[in-house]
Amino acid sequence: MDNTPARPITIKELIDTANDSWAELSEVLKNSANTYKIIPAEVDAAKETLYALQVSTRSYLGSVAYRTGGILFDEGWITLFGAGGAGIYGSLTSWNGLLGKNDPEFAPLEGMLVVAYDAAGGFFALDTGRYEGTGLIYYFAPDSLEWESTELAYSGFIAWLADGDLEQFYQTFRWRGWQKQVRQLERGRVLSYYPPLWSEEGDGGNSSKHPISIKEAWLAAVK
């Protein structure tokens, strides 16, 4: 048996210009019912991110990693990670321990690839082994403190961010005028609710809300 490790795919091979998914993904965004803002990525960061992930631009994940610093959806309520950039706290590499550091900026979650977070302190991650490697997106729900399957692959997740009923999904997390408070959140901050969303008394309308570090919110997801 040949136990020689497979060589990493080169960045030239990963940038598949003949089968790039960016045109298709851009069309999904163009027809989006929800607001979105694409954050530009620096060329070097984009290449480093794509190489670290070892995914091709044939995939939506590869296109987001290579073509964007990230994408803000629904007035900034959801932050989708790309290669990192202005207005995005972290990247697909920094959030997943792919920078080659002994002390990663964020504690990576084994068997999961973190791809997004929301203003309520919820996180979205691709199952790469934690739940039998389903390849589906899981959501860490702040109202249950559990990882729950969305039953969506990454491409379906992007379609949901663009055109899904996010208001219904977050109906117990939100309140009248939430857009203004979310726009005022500083980079790297999310909202903490009191009473918390997981309590019987907690919900978007009744709970008080104040900004906390996203790193503090992340600690609940990696327990």
Phi, psi and omega in degrees: 000135180273111181262014179294125181299142177295138180289146176298144176287134183289158179297326178297321179287327183287331177275093186266088184294334182285331184233029183298136182271359187298322180298317179293316180296320179298325178293322176300315180293319181302324181266016184295138173276338180260150180293151176208156176219120179274126177267125181294152177247148172286146185303313182296318180296322180296315179294318180297320181293314180298318180294318180297322180284333183058043174238150183273157174288000170295333181267156175298321180299315178297320179294317178296318180296322187268328187262347185224157168279340181156173178225130177263125181248151171054063179060025180087006179297322180243131176251117177263128183282143170231231180272000181091153181173183181300129180088354178246128180266101181092185185208177177299329179281312184292326181284346186238019176063034185256015183266359178077018180267146175288332180239085184297153181298321178239144177291112181292152180256113185301133178080010180222144174248108182289128185238345184193163171216166178237172186291344180270004181085022173266154183229147177245134182215145179273127180286112178248009180163338182297320179243055177068019176062047184292338185076013180259157177277131174250151180242126171276107187270121180291350177269351177232345184058034179230153171276125184236137181288135173272350184062024179243136167287173184300319180296320177293326177297316177298317179299322179292318177300321183284319192230002182281167180275080182291330178297319178291317181301322184255021188300328180271356180263338190257171183213168180295126180084019182299331184302318182296315182293323180292320179296334182274353179295133176285158178305131179082015179238145173229178184263138172253134184256141172220123356302150183296157182299332182281351180274162180297327184274344189278135169195171185299326183281323187263332184283144170283156185224136176216152183288141172226166177294140177296333177296323177294318178295324182295330181301327179291329183281335184260005179294000000 
